[in-house]
Amino acid sequence: MTAAVAEVNGEFAVLLRHAGELRAVMAVEIGDGRVDTVRTLMNPAELAFAAAQLV
């Protein structure tokens, strides 16, 4: 598993890949200098769309 930082939809996100395939996108919202919300995208159809946009 590898992790990379990227901007996704204008927000800070961590991209998790396994064997080169995008497996999860974790979007992090910061509020008052702290992590406020973490959203994890793992839906295969949405990940395929996201992977195509990141190329």
Biopython code that builds the backbone (N, CA, C, O; Angstrom):
import numpy as np
from Bio.PDB.StructureBuilder import StructureBuilder

atoms = [
    (1, "MET", "N", (0.859, -1.164, 0.000)),
    (1, "MET", "CA", (0.000, 0.000, 0.000)),
    (1, "MET", "C", (0.905, 1.225, 0.000)),
    (1, "MET", "O", (1.871, 1.298, 0.759)),
    (2, "THR", "N", (0.582, 2.181, -0.856)),
    (2, "THR", "CA", (1.297, 3.453, -0.874)),
    (2, "THR", "C", (0.304, 4.579, -0.636)),
    (2, "THR", "O", (-0.886, 4.449, -0.924)),
    (3, "ALA", "N", (0.804, 5.671, -0.112)),
    (3, "ALA", "CA", (-0.025, 6.845, 0.153)),
    (3, "ALA", "C", (0.630, 8.050, -0.499)),
    (3, "ALA", "O", (1.852, 8.201, -0.482)),
    (4, "ALA", "N", (-0.213, 8.911, -1.079)),
    (4, "ALA", "CA", (0.278, 10.143, -1.689)),
    (4, "ALA", "C", (-0.713, 11.254, -1.379)),
    (4, "ALA", "O", (-1.920, 11.029, -1.292)),
    (5, "VAL", "N", (-0.179, 12.449, -1.215)),
    (5, "VAL", "CA", (-1.012, 13.617, -0.948)),
    (5, "VAL", "C", (-1.396, 14.248, -2.287)),
    (5, "VAL", "O", (-0.569, 14.350, -3.193)),
    (6, "ALA", "N", (-2.652, 14.669, -2.402)),
    (6, "ALA", "CA", (-3.127, 15.306, -3.624)),
    (6, "ALA", "C", (-4.248, 16.280, -3.287)),
    (6, "ALA", "O", (-4.803, 16.263, -2.188)),
    (7, "GLU", "N", (-4.566, 17.129, -4.260)),
    (7, "GLU", "CA", (-5.734, 17.989, -4.122)),
    (7, "GLU", "C", (-6.860, 17.349, -4.919)),
    (7, "GLU", "O", (-6.720, 17.094, -6.115)),
    (8, "VAL", "N", (-7.964, 17.095, -4.255)),
    (8, "VAL", "CA", (-9.131, 16.474, -4.885)),
    (8, "VAL", "C", (-10.334, 17.355, -4.605)),
    (8, "VAL", "O", (-10.667, 17.612, -3.448)),
    (9, "ASN", "N", (-10.981, 17.817, -5.657)),
    (9, "ASN", "CA", (-12.128, 18.715, -5.518)),
    (9, "ASN", "C", (-11.797, 19.928, -4.653)),
    (9, "ASN", "O", (-12.631, 20.406, -3.884)),
    (10, "GLY", "N", (-10.568, 20.415, -4.792)),
    (10, "GLY", "CA", (-10.160, 21.608, -4.056)),
    (10, "GLY", "C", (-9.835, 21.378, -2.597)),
    (10, "GLY", "O", (-9.641, 22.337, -1.850)),
    (11, "GLU", "N", (-9.771, 20.115, -2.170)),
    (11, "GLU", "CA", (-9.485, 19.791, -0.778)),
    (11, "GLU", "C", (-8.248, 18.907, -0.681)),
    (11, "GLU", "O", (-7.928, 18.167, -1.611)),
    (12, "PHE", "N", (-7.559, 18.990, 0.446)),
    (12, "PHE", "CA", (-6.442, 18.105, 0.758)),
    (12, "PHE", "C", (-6.957, 16.678, 0.843)),
    (12, "PHE", "O", (-7.995, 16.433, 1.459)),
    (13, "ALA", "N", (-6.251, 15.735, 0.238)),
    (13, "ALA", "CA", (-6.669, 14.331, 0.290)),
    (13, "ALA", "C", (-5.443, 13.426, 0.289)),
    (13, "ALA", "O", (-4.358, 13.820, -0.138)),
    (14, "VAL", "N", (-5.640, 12.220, 0.771)),
    (14, "VAL", "CA", (-4.619, 11.176, 0.721)),
    (14, "VAL", "C", (-5.134, 10.092, -0.210)),
    (14, "VAL", "O", (-6.245, 9.590, -0.041)),
    (15, "LEU", "N", (-4.315, 9.734, -1.196)),
    (15, "LEU", "CA", (-4.666, 8.680, -2.141)),
    (15, "LEU", "C", (-3.964, 7.405, -1.707)),
    (15, "LEU", "O", (-2.744, 7.388, -1.540)),
    (16, "LEU", "N", (-4.725, 6.349, -1.526)),
    (16, "LEU", "CA", (-4.153, 5.058, -1.136)),
    (16, "LEU", "C", (-4.207, 4.120, -2.334)),
    (16, "LEU", "O", (-5.267, 3.901, -2.921)),
    (17, "ARG", "N", (-3.049, 3.571, -2.689)),
    (17, "ARG", "CA", (-2.950, 2.659, -3.838)),
    (17, "ARG", "C", (-2.334, 1.335, -3.392)),
    (17, "ARG", "O", (-1.489, 1.282, -2.498)),
    (18, "HIS", "N", (-2.791, 0.275, -4.047)),
    (18, "HIS", "CA", (-2.214, -1.051, -3.835)),
    (18, "HIS", "C", (-1.916, -1.617, -5.211)),
    (18, "HIS", "O", (-2.801, -1.698, -6.063)),
    (19, "ALA", "N", (-0.655, -2.013, -5.429)),
    (19, "ALA", "CA", (-0.215, -2.524, -6.727)),
    (19, "ALA", "C", (-0.563, -1.540, -7.840)),
    (19, "ALA", "O", (-0.923, -1.948, -8.944)),
    (20, "GLY", "N", (-0.454, -0.234, -7.546)),
    (20, "GLY", "CA", (-0.712, 0.794, -8.540)),
    (20, "GLY", "C", (-2.162, 1.154, -8.746)),
    (20, "GLY", "O", (-2.465, 2.109, -9.462)),
    (21, "GLU", "N", (-3.071, 0.409, -8.133)),
    (21, "GLU", "CA", (-4.510, 0.646, -8.307)),
    (21, "GLU", "C", (-5.044, 1.488, -7.156)),
    (21, "GLU", "O", (-4.787, 1.195, -5.988)),
    (22, "LEU", "N", (-5.792, 2.542, -7.497)),
    (22, "LEU", "CA", (-6.379, 3.400, -6.486)),
    (22, "LEU", "C", (-7.408, 2.608, -5.692)),
    (22, "LEU", "O", (-8.357, 2.068, -6.259)),
    (23, "ARG", "N", (-7.218, 2.542, -4.381)),
    (23, "ARG", "CA", (-8.110, 1.767, -3.521)),
    (23, "ARG", "C", (-8.954, 2.632, -2.609)),
    (23, "ARG", "O", (-10.029, 2.209, -2.185)),
    (24, "ALA", "N", (-8.485, 3.857, -2.291)),
    (24, "ALA", "CA", (-9.256, 4.741, -1.410)),
    (24, "ALA", "C", (-8.766, 6.172, -1.571)),
    (24, "ALA", "O", (-7.595, 6.427, -1.853)),
    (25, "VAL", "N", (-9.695, 7.089, -1.381)),
    (25, "VAL", "CA", (-9.372, 8.517, -1.313)),
    (25, "VAL", "C", (-9.891, 8.994, 0.028)),
    (25, "VAL", "O", (-11.075, 8.855, 0.335)),
    (26, "MET", "N", (-9.002, 9.552, 0.817)),
    (26, "MET", "CA", (-9.386, 10.069, 2.127)),
    (26, "MET", "C", (-9.265, 11.592, 2.093)),
    (26, "MET", "O", (-8.161, 12.134, 2.039)),
    (27, "ALA", "N", (-10.412, 12.276, 2.126)),
    (27, "ALA", "CA", (-10.442, 13.738, 2.123)),
    (27, "ALA", "C", (-10.483, 14.213, 3.571)),
    (27, "ALA", "O", (-11.263, 13.719, 4.386)),
    (28, "VAL", "N", (-9.627, 15.179, 3.868)),
    (28, "VAL", "CA", (-9.491, 15.676, 5.234)),
    (28, "VAL", "C", (-9.875, 17.156, 5.270)),
    (28, "VAL", "O", (-9.346, 17.960, 4.502)),
    (29, "GLU", "N", (-10.790, 17.504, 6.160)),
    (29, "GLU", "CA", (-11.150, 18.906, 6.367)),
    (29, "GLU", "C", (-10.508, 19.372, 7.664)),
    (29, "GLU", "O", (-10.555, 18.689, 8.687)),
    (30, "ILE", "N", (-9.907, 20.554, 7.592)),
    (30, "ILE", "CA", (-9.237, 21.137, 8.752)),
    (30, "ILE", "C", (-10.077, 22.303, 9.263)),
    (30, "ILE", "O", (-10.526, 23.140, 8.480)),
    (31, "GLY", "N", (-10.287, 22.356, 10.564)),
    (31, "GLY", "CA", (-11.010, 23.458, 11.196)),
    (31, "GLY", "C", (-10.315, 23.852, 12.481)),
    (31, "GLY", "O", (-10.003, 22.994, 13.307)),
    (32, "ASP", "N", (-10.072, 25.122, 12.657)),
    (32, "ASP", "CA", (-9.399, 25.628, 13.854)),
    (32, "ASP", "C", (-8.050, 24.944, 14.092)),
    (32, "ASP", "O", (-7.661, 24.694, 15.233)),
    (33, "GLY", "N", (-7.338, 24.644, 12.988)),
    (33, "GLY", "CA", (-6.013, 24.051, 13.109)),
    (33, "GLY", "C", (-6.001, 22.575, 13.449)),
    (33, "GLY", "O", (-4.951, 22.012, 13.757)),
    (34, "ARG", "N", (-7.174, 21.942, 13.394)),
    (34, "ARG", "CA", (-7.266, 20.514, 13.715)),
    (34, "ARG", "C", (-8.044, 19.783, 12.634)),
    (34, "ARG", "O", (-8.797, 20.391, 11.873)),
    (35, "VAL", "N", (-7.851, 18.477, 12.577)),
    (35, "VAL", "CA", (-8.659, 17.672, 11.665)),
    (35, "VAL", "C", (-10.093, 17.696, 12.176)),
    (35, "VAL", "O", (-10.370, 17.308, 13.311)),
    (36, "ASP", "N", (-10.999, 18.157, 11.317)),
    (36, "ASP", "CA", (-12.403, 18.279, 11.683)),
    (36, "ASP", "C", (-13.216, 17.093, 11.162)),
    (36, "ASP", "O", (-14.063, 16.550, 11.872)),
    (37, "THR", "N", (-12.951, 16.699, 9.918)),
    (37, "THR", "CA", (-13.712, 15.624, 9.282)),
    (37, "THR", "C", (-12.794, 14.835, 8.362)),
    (37, "THR", "O", (-11.935, 15.409, 7.692)),
    (38, "VAL", "N", (-12.974, 13.526, 8.330)),
    (38, "VAL", "CA", (-12.285, 12.668, 7.372)),
    (38, "VAL", "C", (-13.346, 11.883, 6.623)),
    (38, "VAL", "O", (-14.143, 11.161, 7.221)),
    (39, "ARG", "N", (-13.344, 12.037, 5.294)),
    (39, "ARG", "CA", (-14.274, 11.280, 4.451)),
    (39, "ARG", "C", (-13.466, 10.292, 3.621)),
    (39, "ARG", "O", (-12.457, 10.662, 3.022)),
    (40, "THR", "N", (-13.903, 9.044, 3.584)),
    (40, "THR", "CA", (-13.192, 8.009, 2.839)),
    (40, "THR", "C", (-14.068, 7.502, 1.703)),
    (40, "THR", "O", (-15.198, 7.062, 1.913)),
    (41, "LEU", "N", (-13.519, 7.575, 0.495)),
    (41, "LEU", "CA", (-14.209, 7.087, -0.698)),
    (41, "LEU", "C", (-13.612, 5.734, -1.052)),
    (41, "LEU", "O", (-12.406, 5.617, -1.270)),
    (42, "MET", "N", (-14.473, 4.698, -1.109)),
    (42, "MET", "CA", (-13.995, 3.362, -1.460)),
    (42, "MET", "C", (-14.892, 2.677, -2.481)),
    (42, "MET", "O", (-14.655, 1.518, -2.820)),
    (43, "ASN", "N", (-15.916, 3.363, -2.981)),
    (43, "ASN", "CA", (-16.826, 2.813, -3.984)),
    (43, "ASN", "C", (-16.041, 2.576, -5.278)),
    (43, "ASN", "O", (-15.484, 3.526, -5.828)),
    (44, "PRO", "N", (-15.979, 1.331, -5.783)),
    (44, "PRO", "CA", (-15.167, 1.030, -6.975)),
    (44, "PRO", "C", (-15.506, 1.894, -8.192)),
    (44, "PRO", "O", (-14.597, 2.321, -8.904)),
    (45, "ALA", "N", (-16.772, 2.156, -8.443)),
    (45, "ALA", "CA", (-17.150, 2.977, -9.600)),
    (45, "ALA", "C", (-16.649, 4.410, -9.436)),
    (45, "ALA", "O", (-16.149, 5.007, -10.389)),
    (46, "GLU", "N", (-16.781, 4.960, -8.239)),
    (46, "GLU", "CA", (-16.323, 6.317, -7.990)),
    (46, "GLU", "C", (-14.797, 6.393, -7.983)),
    (46, "GLU", "O", (-14.229, 7.399, -8.407)),
    (47, "LEU", "N", (-14.132, 5.345, -7.509)),
    (47, "LEU", "CA", (-12.671, 5.316, -7.537)),
    (47, "LEU", "C", (-12.159, 5.258, -8.975)),
    (47, "LEU", "O", (-11.151, 5.888, -9.298)),
    (48, "ALA", "N", (-12.841, 4.511, -9.837)),
    (48, "ALA", "CA", (-12.441, 4.440, -11.250)),
    (48, "ALA", "C", (-12.539, 5.823, -11.886)),
    (48, "ALA", "O", (-11.652, 6.223, -12.640)),
    (49, "PHE", "N", (-13.607, 6.550, -11.589)),
    (49, "PHE", "CA", (-13.779, 7.914, -12.105)),
    (49, "PHE", "C", (-12.682, 8.813, -11.559)),
    (49, "PHE", "O", (-12.075, 9.574, -12.312)),
    (50, "ALA", "N", (-12.421, 8.736, -10.259)),
    (50, "ALA", "CA", (-11.390, 9.567, -9.636)),
    (50, "ALA", "C", (-10.013, 9.270, -10.225)),
    (50, "ALA", "O", (-9.246, 10.193, -10.498)),
    (51, "ALA", "N", (-9.698, 8.001, -10.422)),
    (51, "ALA", "CA", (-8.400, 7.614, -10.968)),
    (51, "ALA", "C", (-8.218, 8.193, -12.373)),
    (51, "ALA", "O", (-7.125, 8.633, -12.730)),
    (52, "ALA", "N", (-9.283, 8.192, -13.161)),
    (52, "ALA", "CA", (-9.208, 8.749, -14.516)),
    (52, "ALA", "C", (-8.970, 10.252, -14.477)),
    (52, "ALA", "O", (-8.291, 10.790, -15.352)),
    (53, "GLN", "N", (-9.512, 10.933, -13.485)),
    (53, "GLN", "CA", (-9.340, 12.384, -13.357)),
    (53, "GLN", "C", (-7.944, 12.751, -12.872)),
    (53, "GLN", "O", (-7.468, 13.851, -13.154)),
    (54, "LEU", "N", (-7.285, 11.864, -12.156)),
    (54, "LEU", "CA", (-5.981, 12.147, -11.550)),
    (54, "LEU", "C", (-4.819, 11.937, -12.525)),
    (54, "LEU", "O", (-3.685, 12.301, -12.213)),
    (55, "VAL", "N", (-5.075, 11.368, -13.674)),
    (55, "VAL", "CA", (-3.992, 11.070, -14.634)),
    (55, "VAL", "C", (-3.430, 12.331, -15.222)),
    (55, "VAL", "O", (-2.516, 12.274, -16.045)),
]
sb = StructureBuilder()
sb.init_structure("model")
sb.init_model(0)
sb.init_chain("A")
sb.init_seg("    ")
for serial, (resi, resn, name, xyz) in enumerate(atoms, 1):
    if name == "N":
        sb.init_residue(resn, " ", resi, " ")
    sb.init_atom(name, np.array(xyz, "f"), 0.0, 1.0, " ", f" {name:<3s}", serial, name[0])
structure = sb.get_structure()
